[in-house]
Amino acid sequence: MLDPFYFNMNLRTYYQNVKRIREGLPEPYTFLTSLSTPNGGKEGVVTEVETALAARMIADLAARPATPEEIAAHRAQCDRLRAEAKEEELRSKLRVTLVNEPGIRLETGKPERGTGKP
């Protein structure tokens, strides 16, 4: 069981800080860059989240606002991945059916062997 005195946090101050951060962020979504955290958070991952969540993540020191260069790179990567996914979807819809019927002959313009006819 966790000791209630283990965490020395003033909730009023925390939520005032979250509110102050939220007021300075654009609505309704914000781009964040993750920071390294003790519980395994990976540094440098850019993502777009709702402003309320962004304010909490910044207050928790789990992320920081992304720079314009990071946002541009993230959007370019998302566009590239979206185009690749669309191409893969179209490729999966393309079906080729091989027909093995004796009455069907491929017209190539070359004469058949032994007939001398084109």
C-alpha positions, 0 to 999 in steps of 0.5 A, a space after each residue: 500500500 502506498 504511503 499517503 505522505 510519500 507524494 508531496 504534491 499540492 493539487 491546487 498548485 498542480 491544476 493551476 499550473 495545468 490551467 495556466 499552460 492550457 491557456 497558452 496553447 492553441 485550441 483544439 489540438 497541440 503538437 507535442 514532442 515527448 521527453 525522456 521519462 523514468 518509466 520508459 518514455 521515449 524522447 523526441 516523438 512528435 504527436 498531436 493531442 487535445 489541448 487539455 491532455 497537452 497541458 497535463 503532459 507538459 505539467 508532468 514534464 512528459 512532453 514539451 511543445 513541438 517546434 515549427 520544424 518538428 511539426 513540419 517534419 511530422 506532417 511530411 512523414 504522416 503525408 508520406 505514410 498516408 500515401 504509402 498506405 493508399 498505394 498499398 490499399 490500391 495494390 491489394 485491390 488489383 486482382 489478376 485472374 489466370 484463365 486456362 481455357 483451350 479455346 482461348 488463344 493469345 494473339 501475339 502477331 507471331 505465326 504458330 509453329 508449323 502453320 506458316 500463318 501469322 
